[in-house]
Amino acid sequence: MLNHSFSINEKGHLTLSGVDTVELATEYGTPLYVLDENDIRNNCRQFKDAFQKYYEGNAKVYYASKAFSCLEMYRIANDEGICADVVSGGELYTALAAGFPAERIGFHGNNKTPDELAFAIDSKVGNIIVDNITELELLNEIAKEKGVCQKILLRIKPGIDCHTHDYIKTGQIDCKFGFALENGEAFEAVASACKLSNVELIGIHCHIGSQIFETQPFADAADIMIAFAKNIEQSLNKTLSEINFGGGYGIKYLETDKPVPKDESIRILCEEVKIACTKYGFSLPNISIEPGRSIVGDANLTLYKIGNVKTIKDIRTYVSVDGGMSDNPRYALYQAEYEAVVANKAKEERDFVCTIAGKCCESGDLIQEHAKIQTPEAGDTLAVLATGAYNYSMASNYNRIPRPAAVMVRDGNARVIIKRETYEDLINKDV
Ligand SMILES: *Cc1c(COP(=O)(O)O)cnc(C)c1O
């Protein structure tokens, strides 16, 4: 099975962290997001421990909370002593409501509104990652009105083209995020930021993409970012002491996926940073990363009830579940791949090829095509694996389908961390 937390019990049911998923579906209803707390905590620790081991300077791990954002998730990240990255006023509000310390929050986004910037400054977030010149000037204005000086980083596009889906690539020049390096835009932005009195430029940031299985793009980023920092030091007499390398560490969605172990990813990053510092004569900076998917993605699943199985002779079999793009839009968005298991038949052979379809009124509402599962029947419980990241956080009320509940499991126990939406919730804001 994909992750060590998945297992099969004596009834032949799929379990996660010792909890029977078929019983979960009965007790809490479906669709249901199930997250493994031990695994999330271990992921945080693995990143932290690796930096302890491989980096002599200061290093921080920011949980990229857009992957899965709710009160309990920020509490866990806080409890693990890591930082959080937020990309909207809503994520910032949720983090603060969970008691997450503002000074350990970084605020991202390519089009933060004036209200969001003011909210971030008033909340005293640790830093704001500035995306463009308009934002830089606006932020300086707002900070001036409030009589404060806000710490900032600048988001840089380092010009790295990594092998991942076009929609989740963010390092190349044709990308909506940040300042390009190769045309001098990033240099100009640093020069402009240095002249402003109500922002303090402390560093630079890059995020090259997501679900990356190679180490070379991260090594390249280390070299490029440090070369740039050195250039800034020499040309502008300004030392950028913080370099944030973003997230993007790939996870195992399919049995055949081979993600780089976290320890190894961090070892290589630290090594490359040190090599580049020696090469360019730059002092070891404070470094940080922003993993999202690799904190919350892999030891989690979504449970559905199969409603019907429709075989179209010589074409395909549709297996329809009681959720769909409303709780997991990732296949519809970019053909994201998943493994699925009939949770109540987990011991049987997965040799039935089918298309797993949702219940939304869209032909494109599919969870997976060419999926291999146990022979399905109406009433079975289907588990789609590794859905912890970018599922709940991308969920919608399309077709007025209430968003599912989420439960956290740990060592044989389960607790609700997000309640299921009700029909009343759906009309709550209607007038
Ligand atoms: C999305 C994003 C991340 C997290 O990416 P993962 O692939 O989930 O690790 C980190 N930093 C920034 C700026 C992002 O946009």
Ligand as a Chemical Component Dictionary entry (heavy atoms), coordinates in Angstrom:
data_LIG
# 
_chem_comp.id                   LIG 
_chem_comp.type                 NON-POLYMER 
_chem_comp.pdbx_formal_charge   0 
_chem_comp.three_letter_code    LIG 
# 
loop_
_chem_comp_atom.comp_id 
_chem_comp_atom.atom_id 
_chem_comp_atom.alt_atom_id 
_chem_comp_atom.type_symbol 
_chem_comp_atom.charge 
_chem_comp_atom.model_Cartn_x 
_chem_comp_atom.model_Cartn_y 
_chem_comp_atom.model_Cartn_z 
_chem_comp_atom.pdbx_ordinal 
LIG C1 C1 C 0 1.805 26.141 -3.354 1  
LIG C2 C2 C 0 2.981 26.764 -2.776 2  
LIG C3 C3 C 0 3.770 26.053 -1.865 3  
LIG C4 C4 C 0 3.517 24.608 -1.518 4  
LIG O1 O1 O 0 3.666 23.747 -2.589 5  
LIG P1 P1 P 0 3.641 22.165 -2.340 6  
LIG O2 O2 O 0 3.807 21.601 -3.697 7  
LIG O3 O3 O 0 2.308 21.823 -1.755 8  
LIG O4 O4 O 0 4.750 21.828 -1.428 9  
LIG C5 C5 C 0 4.818 26.710 -1.281 10 
LIG N1 N1 N 0 5.102 27.999 -1.557 11 
LIG C6 C6 C 0 4.364 28.715 -2.435 12 
LIG C7 C7 C 0 4.706 30.122 -2.694 13 
LIG C8 C8 C 0 3.289 28.124 -3.076 14 
LIG O5 O5 O 0 2.581 28.832 -3.948 15 
# 
loop_
_chem_comp_bond.comp_id 
_chem_comp_bond.atom_id_1 
_chem_comp_bond.atom_id_2 
_chem_comp_bond.value_order 
_chem_comp_bond.pdbx_ordinal 
LIG C1 C2 SING 1  
LIG C2 C3 SING 2  
LIG C2 C8 DOUB 3  
LIG C3 C4 SING 4  
LIG C3 C5 DOUB 5  
LIG C4 O1 SING 6  
LIG O1 P1 SING 7  
LIG P1 O2 DOUB 8  
LIG P1 O3 SING 9  
LIG P1 O4 SING 10 
LIG C5 N1 SING 11 
LIG N1 C6 DOUB 12 
LIG C6 C7 SING 13 
LIG C6 C8 SING 14 
LIG C8 O5 SING 15 
# 
